[in-house]
Amino acid sequence: MATKGLQLCSATFGKLHYTTKVKCELDLATEKEITEHGLKPRKHRGRIKCNNTAIVPEIHDAIIKCVKDYPMKSLIADGQRLNNCVRSRNWYPVDTPSNRGTNRTSDRMPSSARRQSSTVFDMHDEYSCLTQLIGRADAEYAVLKRIFTEINQRDPELKPRSFLDFGAGVGTGTWAVTDFWREHLFEILSVDKSRHMNDLAELVLRQGDPNKATMVRNVFYRQFLPANPERKYDIVLSSFSLFDQTSRRRLYELVDQLYNTFDKYLILVEQGSNAGFQLLEGIRNHIRRNYDTNDKHLFAPCPHTMSCPRIMKDDGTPCNFEATYTRSFPSSDGHQYGSILYSYLVYRKGAPDSAHEFPRLVRPTAVRSKHCVCHVCSADGKLRDVAFTTAKHGQIVHRCAKASRWGDLLPMHIQWLNDSEDEKSSEET
């Protein structure tokens, strides 16, 4: 019996495969900062330093003033229910022959002038908008703050002058983008189909008092996208709003318009569920098929331009990342901190930066005694488990890998020496 158990244990551990036969070449800029300027490896250039994000005090105080006439306990409970619905949301496009001719007037209307279709997530009154503000603002702000932090770290020379937020909601995109480039932005266009949501977003920026001046200048609110196709915006954002499109045709028309509108960065964000990941993967394939990638390229999260290896594995696991945040209002169970899973795409106009092909951690780092295991998406379009040790890769490389977290980049170029063996044992541990 003991022998049988030992054989079973050996067979189980035989399936666990970590790639250690790799040649790691640390990024020259990172190596210089560590060896010559005393930078600690845990603060390497691939780290996205954005944890437990909290809404700025001015916005927090404005939210308190906006909800003062409503019962806070009910808003928190309803906000939690809304958050649960968004996390479990699925997308069912109505691209069937029986529905193609039902609204010919709308089909003849230009996509730029067509309002977003109604859904069960419509914010049809002031209370439902406040529910969105209480239940989702903290999490969405944390996600956008993390994405903008990566863009700011990798492109420190960026000075955007205009910003378009499609599906803006309560204005979390405006809060996040002004944390980095407030002095450079001269136009912020906030587009949301709900008039009540636009009114609430403006009220928050007015610190809860409609007679006060806004905290952010030159913010304009609309219920539909600009009709002028030649109008360009430096940063274009659509976060947690793509599910509102009722068909693939309308979704891809919207994506085409947003893609043709951005001049520096296009950011698409959805919930980190299987449904959200598959929706973004469809958009990625649509862009790859219909647009030339020489002028505009995928900036993040992928270090490659091929199909997502998660789709190739087909194991039901989405490519998602985690953002942690501090709740403005503790949940009903008393928890002060929260986390959200999200999937995203960032496109950039111009040449790739020096960190474009750095491996990205797609799962938490497993830190063990004298070694650590990183599950990364590599520049060759494959998912790999890499074990780093001081003896084989050097102290600096090991400490950089050990300090990296889920969603970070490893500031190194890795050459896979046992590629044929790695393909045979590509099952994810």
C-alpha positions, 0 to 999 in steps of 0.5 A, spaced: 500 500 500 505 504 501 509 503 495 502 504 491 502 511 494 509 512 493 508 511 485 502 515 485 505 521 489 511 520 484 506 520 478 503 527 480 509 530 482 512 528 475 507 533 471 509 539 475 514 542 470 518 548 471 523 551 466 530 553 469 534 552 463 533 559 461 538 564 459 536 571 463 539 577 460 537 583 465 535 589 462 541 594 461 537 600 464 535 596 470 542 593 471 545 600 471 540 603 476 541 597 481 549 596 480 551 604 479 545 608 483 543 603 488 536 602 486 533 596 490 531 590 486 524 590 489 523 597 485 525 595 478 522 598 472 517 593 471 513 593 478 507 597 477 507 601 484 499 601 485 496 597 491 490 599 495 488 605 491 484 610 495 479 615 492 482 622 493 479 626 499 476 631 495 472 626 491 471 622 497 468 628 501 464 630 494 461 623 494 458 624 502 455 630 500 452 627 494 449 621 498 447 625 504 439 625 502 439 617 502 440 612 507 447 610 506 446 603 509 441 601 503 446 604 498 451 600 500 447 594 500 444 595 493 451 597 491 454 590 493 448 587 489 450 591 483 457 589 484 455 582 484 451 582 478 457 586 474 462 580 476 457 575 473 455 578 467 455 575 460 454 577 453 449 575 449 449 578 442 443 578 438 446 577 431 441 572 428 437 573 421 431 574 425 433 580 428 437 584 422 431 587 419 427 589 425 430 596 426 432 599 419 431 606 421 437 605 426 441 601 421 441 607 416 443 612 422 451 613 422 454 609 428 456 616 431 449 619 432 446 612 434 445 612 442 447 606 446 442 601 447 438 600 453 440 594 458 438 592 465 444 595 467 441 602 465 441 608 470 434 610 470 434 615 476 438 618 481 438 613 486 441 607 481 446 612 479 448 613 487 448 605 487 453 605 482 457 611 485 457 607 492 458 600 489 463 600 483 467 607 484 472 605 488 474 598 484 473 602 477 478 607 480 483 602 482 483 599 475 484 605 471 489 608 476 493 602 475 493 602 468 495 609 467 500 608 472 503 603 467 503 608 462 506 613 466 512 609 468 513 606 461 512 613 457 514 618 462 514 623 456 507 623 455 503 629 455 496 628 453 492 634 451 485 631 450 481 625 453 475 621 451 471 617 456 466 613 453 461 610 458 464 614 463 459 613 468 460 617 475 467 619 472 472 615 475 476 615 468 476 623 469 478 622 476 484 617 474 487 621 468 487 627 472 491 624 477 497 624 472 496 629 467 491 634 470 496 640 468 496 638 460 489 636 459 485 642 455 479 637 453 475 632 457 469 629 453 465 624 458 460 620 454 454 616 457 447 614 455 444 616 462 443 623 463 442 622 470 449 619 470 452 625 467 449 630 472 451 626 478 458 626 475 458 633 474 456 634 481 461 630 484 466 634 480 463 640 483 464 637 490 457 636 491 454 643 490 451 645 483 453 652 485 461 651 486 466 651 480 468 644 478 475 641 480 477 639 473 477 644 468 474 643 461 470 637 462 464 636 457 458 631 458 455 628 452 450 622 451 453 620 444 460 620 441 462 626 436 459 626 429 466 628 426 470 622 424 476 626 423 476 629 431 482 626 434 483 625 442 490 623 445 487 618 450 481 614 448 478 610 454 472 605 454 471 601 461 466 596 463 461 599 458 462 594 452 457 589 454 452 594 453 452 593 445 447 588 443 450 585 437 457 584 435 456 588 429 455 594 433 460 592 438 465 592 432 463 599 429 464 602 436 471 599 436 472 601 429 470 608 431 474 608 438 480 606 434 480 611 429 479 616 434 485 615 438 492 619 437 496 616 442 493 611 447 486 607 446 484 603 453 479 598 453 477 595 460 472 589 462 471 585 468 476 579 469 471 574 468 471 569 462 465 573 458 469 579 459 476 576 457 473 573 451 469 579 449 476 583 449 479 577 445 474 578 440 476 585 439 483 584 439 482 579 433 478 584 429 483 589 430 488 585 428 484 582 422 482 589 419 488 594 421 495 595 420 499 594 426 505 598 423 503 605 426 499 602 432 501 596 436 498 593 442 502 596 448 499 592 454 498 587 457 501 582 452 509 582 450 507 579 443 502 580 437 500 573 436 493 570 439 492 569 446 495 563 449 489 562 454 485 561 448 490 556 445 490 552 451 482 552 452 482 551 459 477 555 461 482 560 465 481 568 463 487 572 462 486 577 468 489 581 473 488 584 480 487 591 483 486 592 490 483 598 493 481 601 500 473 602 500 470 609 501 465 606 505 466 599 509 462 593 506 456 590 510 461 585 513 466 590 515 471 589 510 475 595 509 479 593 503 477 590 496 480 587 490 477 586 483 479 582 477 479 585 470 482 584 463 484 590 459 487 592 452 492 598 451 493 600 444 499 605 442 500 609 436 508 610 435 514 605 436 514 600 441 518 602 447 524 598 450 519 594 455 515 592 450 517 584 450 519 584 457 515 577 460 509 579 464 506 575 470 500 572 469 499 569 476 502 571 483 509 569 484 510 563 488 516 564 493 519 558 496 525 557 499 531 559 495 527 560 489 521 563 486 516 560 480 514 566 476 508 564 471 509 569 465 506 570 458 513 571 454 514 574 447 514 568 443 506 568 445 507 562 450 505 561 457 511 558 461 513 557 468 520 559 470 524 558 476 529 563 478 535 561 483 541 565 485 545 560 483 543 559 476 541 566 475 544 571 479 542 574 485 539 581 482 535 577 477 533 572 483 531 578 487 527 582 481 523 576 480 522 574 487 519 582 488 515 582 482 507 581 483 501 579 478 501 583 472 508 586 473 513 586 468 520 582 469 525 587 466 529 582 463 530 578 456 529 571 457 532 565 452 528 559 452 534 553 452 529 547 452 524 549 448 522 542 445 521 539 452 517 545 455 512 544 449 511 537 451 510 539 459 506 546 457 500 544 462 499 549 467 501 547 474 
